[in-house]
Amino acid sequence: MEHLALYRKYRPTNFDEVVGQEHITRALKNQIISGNVGHAYLFTGSRGVGKTSIARIFARAVNCQQGENGSPCGKCPTCIGLEKQNSLNIIEIDAASNNRVDDVRELREKVKFLPVDAKYKVYIIDEVHMLTDSAFNALLKTLEEPPAHVIFILATTEAHKLPATILSRCIRFDFRLVGLEALTKHLSNVLSAEGIEADDDALRLIAMAGEGSVRDTLSIADCIVAYSTGKITKESVQNVLGTTDEGLLLEYFDLLKDKNIGGILEFVAQIDAKGKNLSVFVKDMARHARNLLICKTCKNPNDVLGLASDTYEKMKTQADGFDEKSLISYMQSFGGAENELRYTLSPRLLLETLSLAVVSGADALEVKKN
């Protein structure tokens, strides 16, 4: 049996299943219920947050014969027909590979034809920012005054690249990155449905690695499931992702605080000997410095961090040993070194140099140049 990726298997089929975009799903449902549907929409936001999924749901919902509180019922003949990949009434166009003016002219000819056994034909143009200037100009008139049976949904990660003339013709919805708690809960539900057990810490690590993207989170989970035998643990997630255990980060920052040069060199040697990805490690150090800064400056730090209570207490204690200026400097230094470590021929030497520069208070970027 063919394996279906988790992000495809658990793609939402109605608005209620969408994760983390309630401000958009509510507005779209209200439009459908009231009958005040627009002719052109712009969905913009980071990758993997639900733009295309919501576009498909909306396309089915506006054509649904029954409707369930603004969502497609999934049972009527129209819904069943629109769920097929080759539906004549939901046309998905990848603007990255169909970006020429001739492609848009062909689209303009096709929009004249009425939908088949449905109220609307819905055109979903993905990565719309990839269209050429002449293609945008060709699309403009149709977008401004489309036939009554046509709805356009433009999806993009880079709305700033669209001409103002196109933006002004669309109802714009900005998609947010999904919060850590919502991602963790969704991941837990997906793995439970698959009959897979996972530690709470493991779920949280996978959700953090997804960085607000539902698709990325489930793709990472697919890798972890393939690697793990039995219950997914925090250790198995760290092995696959190469992320650093919080205990190691606490140990390293204690060495920084004490300005223990010998200890730092020994520490870097140990993690290098273990085959640790030093680029990932330095990214984790920047994140740890940021977490310490939050502990030191925010009124309710763990509302922001959402750490386990024992880890939070250790981090709060460690934060007391640093001043704000140093932590900001660590964030800048470690954050700026990630790409350097990824491409250097001697990552260990670069990390040692960076660490010693941070300890001495020197400008780490200047040290790297020298």
C-alpha positions as CSV (number, residue, x, y, z in Angstrom):
1,M,0.0,0.0,0.0
2,E,1.4,3.4,-1.0
3,H,2.5,5.6,2.0
4,L,0.7,8.9,2.1
5,A,2.6,11.7,3.8
6,L,1.0,12.9,7.1
7,Y,0.5,16.4,5.8
8,R,-1.5,15.1,2.8
9,K,-3.4,12.5,4.8
10,Y,-4.5,15.0,7.4
11,R,-5.1,18.0,5.1
12,P,-8.2,19.8,6.4
13,T,-11.4,19.2,4.5
14,N,-13.6,21.9,6.2
15,F,-13.0,25.2,8.0
16,D,-13.3,23.6,11.5
17,E,-10.3,21.4,10.8
18,V,-8.0,24.2,9.9
19,V,-5.3,24.9,12.6
20,G,-4.4,28.4,13.8
21,Q,-6.2,30.6,11.2
22,E,-9.5,31.2,13.0
23,H,-9.5,34.9,12.0
24,I,-9.6,33.9,8.3
25,T,-12.0,30.9,8.5
26,R,-14.5,32.9,10.5
27,A,-14.5,35.7,8.0
28,L,-14.9,33.3,5.0
29,K,-17.7,31.3,6.6
30,N,-19.6,34.6,7.4
31,Q,-19.3,35.6,3.7
32,I,-20.6,32.3,2.5
33,I,-23.5,32.2,5.0
34,S,-24.5,35.8,4.1
35,G,-24.0,35.3,0.4
36,N,-21.6,38.2,0.1
37,V,-18.8,36.4,-1.7
38,G,-16.1,38.4,-3.3
39,H,-14.7,37.8,-6.8
40,A,-11.0,38.0,-6.0
41,Y,-9.0,37.0,-2.9
42,L,-5.4,37.3,-1.9
43,F,-4.1,34.7,0.6
44,T,-0.6,35.6,1.8
45,G,1.6,34.2,4.5
46,S,4.5,31.8,5.3
47,R,4.8,28.4,3.7
48,G,2.7,25.5,5.1
49,V,0.2,27.6,7.1
50,G,-2.9,26.6,5.1
51,K,-3.3,29.0,2.2
52,T,-4.0,26.3,-0.5
53,S,-6.0,24.1,1.9
54,I,-8.3,27.0,2.8
55,A,-8.6,28.0,-0.9
56,R,-9.8,24.5,-1.7
57,I,-12.2,24.4,1.2
58,F,-13.6,27.8,0.2
59,A,-14.0,26.6,-3.5
60,R,-16.1,23.7,-2.4
61,A,-18.0,25.7,0.2
62,V,-19.2,28.3,-2.3
63,N,-20.6,25.5,-4.5
64,C,-22.0,23.2,-1.8
65,Q,-25.7,22.5,-2.2
66,Q,-26.3,22.1,1.6
67,G,-23.6,23.8,3.5
68,E,-22.8,23.3,7.2
69,N,-22.3,26.6,8.9
70,G,-20.4,27.9,6.0
71,S,-18.3,24.8,5.5
72,P,-18.7,22.2,2.7
73,C,-20.9,19.3,3.8
74,G,-18.8,16.8,1.9
75,K,-21.8,14.7,1.1
76,C,-23.8,16.4,-1.7
77,P,-23.0,15.5,-5.3
78,T,-21.3,18.8,-5.8
79,C,-18.9,18.4,-2.9
80,I,-18.1,14.8,-4.0
81,G,-17.5,16.0,-7.5
82,L,-15.2,18.9,-6.4
83,E,-13.1,16.6,-4.3
84,K,-11.7,14.9,-7.4
85,Q,-8.3,16.1,-8.5
86,N,-9.4,16.7,-12.1
87,S,-12.5,18.8,-11.2
88,L,-13.4,21.2,-14.0
89,N,-14.7,23.8,-11.5
90,I,-11.6,24.1,-9.3
91,I,-8.6,25.0,-11.4
92,E,-5.2,25.2,-9.6
93,I,-2.4,27.0,-11.5
94,D,1.2,27.0,-10.4
95,A,2.4,30.5,-11.4
96,A,6.0,29.5,-10.9
97,S,5.9,27.3,-14.0
98,N,3.0,29.1,-15.8
99,N,4.1,32.7,-15.5
100,R,4.1,33.9,-19.1
101,V,1.6,36.3,-20.6
102,D,0.5,33.6,-23.0
103,D,-0.5,31.4,-20.0
104,V,-2.7,34.2,-18.6
105,R,-4.2,34.9,-22.0
106,E,-5.2,31.2,-22.2
107,L,-6.8,31.6,-18.7
108,R,-8.7,34.6,-19.9
109,E,-10.3,32.6,-22.7
110,K,-11.2,29.7,-20.4
111,V,-13.0,31.9,-17.7
112,K,-15.7,32.6,-20.2
113,F,-17.0,29.0,-20.0
114,L,-19.7,28.3,-17.4
115,P,-19.0,25.9,-14.5
116,V,-20.2,22.3,-14.9
117,D,-23.0,21.4,-12.4
118,A,-21.8,24.1,-10.0
119,K,-22.4,27.7,-9.2
120,Y,-18.8,29.0,-9.5
121,K,-15.6,28.2,-11.2
122,V,-12.7,28.9,-8.8
123,Y,-9.2,29.6,-10.0
124,I,-6.5,29.1,-7.4
125,I,-3.2,30.7,-8.6
126,D,-0.4,29.6,-6.3
127,E,2.9,31.5,-6.0
128,V,1.2,34.3,-7.9
129,H,4.2,36.7,-7.3
130,M,6.1,34.7,-9.9
131,L,4.0,36.1,-12.8
132,T,5.9,38.4,-15.1
133,D,4.9,42.0,-15.4
134,S,3.2,41.5,-18.7
135,A,1.3,38.5,-17.3
136,F,0.1,40.7,-14.4
137,N,-1.1,43.3,-16.9
138,A,-3.0,40.6,-18.8
139,L,-4.6,39.4,-15.7
140,L,-5.6,42.8,-14.4
141,K,-8.7,43.4,-16.5
142,T,-10.1,39.9,-15.9
143,L,-9.4,40.2,-12.2
144,E,-11.2,43.6,-12.1
145,E,-14.3,42.5,-13.9
146,P,-14.5,38.7,-14.0
147,P,-17.6,36.9,-15.2
148,A,-20.2,36.4,-12.4
149,H,-19.5,32.7,-12.2
150,V,-15.7,33.1,-11.6
151,I,-13.8,33.5,-8.3
152,F,-10.0,34.1,-8.2
153,I,-7.9,33.1,-5.2
154,L,-4.3,34.3,-5.4
155,A,-1.9,32.7,-3.0
156,T,1.7,33.9,-2.3
157,T,4.4,34.0,0.3
158,E,5.6,37.4,-1.0
159,A,2.7,39.8,-1.3
160,H,5.1,42.8,-1.5
161,K,6.1,41.6,-5.0
162,L,2.6,42.0,-6.4
163,P,1.7,45.2,-8.3
164,A,-0.5,47.7,-6.3
165,T,-3.1,47.4,-9.1
166,I,-3.5,43.7,-8.4
167,L,-3.6,44.2,-4.6
168,S,-6.3,46.8,-4.8
169,R,-8.6,44.4,-6.6
170,C,-8.4,41.6,-4.0
171,I,-9.8,41.0,-0.5
172,R,-6.7,40.3,1.4
173,F,-6.2,37.7,4.2
174,D,-2.9,37.5,6.0
175,F,-2.1,34.0,7.4
176,R,-0.3,33.8,10.7
177,L,2.4,31.3,11.8
178,V,0.7,28.7,14.0
179,G,1.4,29.0,17.7
180,L,3.5,26.3,19.5
181,E,0.6,25.1,21.6
182,A,-1.8,24.7,18.7
183,L,0.9,22.9,16.7
184,T,1.7,20.5,19.6
185,K,-2.0,19.7,20.1
186,H,-2.5,19.1,16.4
187,L,0.5,16.9,16.1
188,S,-0.6,14.9,19.2
189,N,-4.0,14.3,17.6
190,V,-2.5,13.2,14.3
191,L,-0.1,10.7,15.9
192,S,-2.9,9.4,18.2
193,A,-5.0,8.8,15.0
194,E,-2.1,6.9,13.6
195,G,-1.8,4.8,16.8
196,I,1.7,6.2,17.5
197,E,2.8,7.1,21.1
198,A,5.0,10.1,21.8
199,D,6.4,11.8,24.9
200,D,5.1,15.4,25.6
201,D,8.7,16.6,25.3
202,A,9.1,14.9,21.9
203,L,5.9,16.5,20.6
204,R,7.0,19.9,21.7
205,L,10.4,19.5,20.1
206,I,8.9,18.5,16.7
207,A,6.4,21.4,16.9
208,M,9.2,23.9,17.7
209,A,11.2,22.6,14.7
210,G,8.1,23.2,12.5
211,E,8.5,26.9,13.2
212,G,4.9,27.8,12.9
213,S,4.2,25.7,9.7
214,V,1.7,22.8,10.0
215,R,3.1,21.2,6.9
216,D,6.7,21.3,8.0
217,T,5.7,20.0,11.4
218,L,4.0,16.9,10.0
219,S,6.8,16.4,7.5
220,I,9.3,16.3,10.3
221,A,7.0,14.0,12.2
222,D,7.1,11.6,9.2
223,C,10.9,11.5,9.5
224,I,10.7,10.8,13.2
225,V,8.2,8.0,12.8
226,A,10.4,6.4,10.2
227,Y,13.4,6.6,12.5
228,S,11.7,5.5,15.8
229,T,10.8,2.0,16.8
230,G,8.0,2.1,19.3
231,K,7.2,5.2,21.4
232,I,8.7,8.5,20.1
233,T,11.0,10.0,22.7
234,K,12.7,13.3,23.2
235,E,16.1,11.6,22.5
236,S,14.9,10.1,19.2
237,V,13.7,13.5,18.0
238,Q,17.0,15.1,18.9
239,N,18.9,12.4,17.1
240,V,17.0,13.0,13.9
241,L,16.9,16.8,14.0
242,G,20.4,17.2,15.5
243,T,19.0,19.6,18.1
244,T,20.8,20.1,21.4
245,D,19.6,18.8,24.7
246,E,18.7,21.6,27.1
247,G,21.2,20.3,29.6
248,L,24.1,20.8,27.2
249,L,23.1,24.3,26.5
250,L,22.9,25.1,30.2
251,E,26.3,23.6,30.7
252,Y,27.8,25.6,27.9
253,F,26.3,28.9,29.1
254,D,27.6,28.2,32.6
255,L,31.1,28.0,31.1
256,L,30.5,31.3,29.3
257,K,29.4,32.9,32.5
258,D,32.5,31.7,34.4
259,K,34.7,32.7,31.4
260,N,36.2,29.2,31.6
261,I,38.2,29.1,28.4
262,G,39.7,25.6,28.9
263,G,36.3,24.2,29.8
264,I,34.8,25.8,26.6
265,L,37.5,24.3,24.4
266,E,37.0,20.9,26.0
267,F,33.2,21.2,25.6
268,V,33.4,22.0,21.9
269,A,35.8,19.1,21.4
270,Q,33.4,16.7,23.0
271,I,30.3,17.7,21.0
272,D,32.4,17.7,17.8
273,A,33.7,14.2,18.6
274,K,30.0,13.1,19.0
275,G,29.4,14.2,15.4
276,K,27.1,17.0,16.4
277,N,26.1,19.4,13.6
278,L,27.8,22.6,14.8
279,S,25.6,24.8,12.7
280,V,22.5,23.5,14.4
281,F,24.3,23.8,17.8
282,V,25.1,27.5,17.3
283,K,21.5,28.1,16.2
284,D,20.4,26.4,19.5
285,M,22.8,28.7,21.4
286,A,21.2,31.8,19.9
287,R,17.8,30.5,20.9
288,H,19.0,29.7,24.4
289,A,20.4,33.2,24.8
290,R,17.0,34.6,23.7
291,N,15.3,32.4,26.2
292,L,17.5,33.6,29.0
293,L,16.8,37.2,28.0
294,I,13.1,36.5,28.2
295,C,13.6,35.0,31.6
296,K,15.4,38.1,32.7
297,T,13.2,40.8,31.2
298,C,9.6,39.5,30.9
299,K,7.0,39.7,33.7
300,N,5.7,36.2,33.0
301,P,8.6,34.5,31.1
302,N,7.1,31.0,30.9
303,D,3.9,32.3,29.3
304,V,6.2,33.1,26.4
305,L,8.6,30.1,26.6
306,G,6.1,27.4,27.6
307,L,8.9,25.2,29.1
308,A,8.6,22.3,31.5
309,S,8.7,23.6,35.1
310,D,12.1,22.0,36.0
311,T,13.7,23.3,32.8
312,Y,12.2,26.7,33.4
313,E,13.6,26.9,36.9
314,K,17.1,26.0,35.8
315,M,17.0,28.6,33.0
316,K,15.6,31.3,35.4
317,T,18.5,30.6,37.8
318,Q,21.0,30.8,35.0
319,A,19.6,34.0,33.6
320,D,20.3,35.7,36.9
321,G,24.0,35.3,36.2
322,F,24.0,37.3,33.0
323,D,23.3,41.0,32.3
324,E,20.9,42.0,29.5
325,K,23.7,43.5,27.3
326,S,25.7,40.2,27.3
327,L,22.6,38.1,26.3
328,I,21.8,40.5,23.5
329,S,25.4,40.2,22.3
330,Y,25.2,36.4,22.4
331,M,22.0,36.4,20.4
332,Q,23.6,38.5,17.7
333,S,26.9,36.7,17.6
334,F,25.5,33.1,17.6
335,G,22.6,34.0,15.3
336,G,25.0,35.6,12.7
337,A,27.3,32.6,12.8
338,E,24.9,29.9,11.6
339,N,25.5,30.2,7.9
340,E,29.2,30.7,8.4
341,L,29.4,27.3,10.3
342,R,27.3,25.6,7.6
343,Y,29.8,26.4,4.8
344,T,33.2,26.7,6.5
345,L,35.8,24.0,5.9
346,S,36.7,24.1,9.7
347,P,33.5,24.4,11.7
348,R,35.1,23.4,15.0
349,L,37.8,26.1,14.7
350,L,35.2,28.7,13.8
351,L,33.0,27.7,16.8
352,E,36.0,27.8,19.1
353,T,37.0,31.3,17.8
354,L,33.4,32.5,18.1
355,S,33.1,31.2,21.7
356,L,36.4,32.8,22.8
357,A,35.4,36.1,21.2
358,V,32.1,36.0,23.1
359,V,33.9,35.3,26.4
360,S,36.4,38.1,25.8
361,G,33.7,40.5,24.9
362,A,35.2,41.1,21.4
363,D,33.1,41.6,18.3
364,A,32.6,38.1,17.1
365,L,31.9,39.2,13.6
366,E,35.2,41.0,13.4
367,V,37.0,38.0,14.8
368,K,35.5,35.8,12.1
369,K,36.7,38.2,9.4
370,N,40.2,38.1,10.8
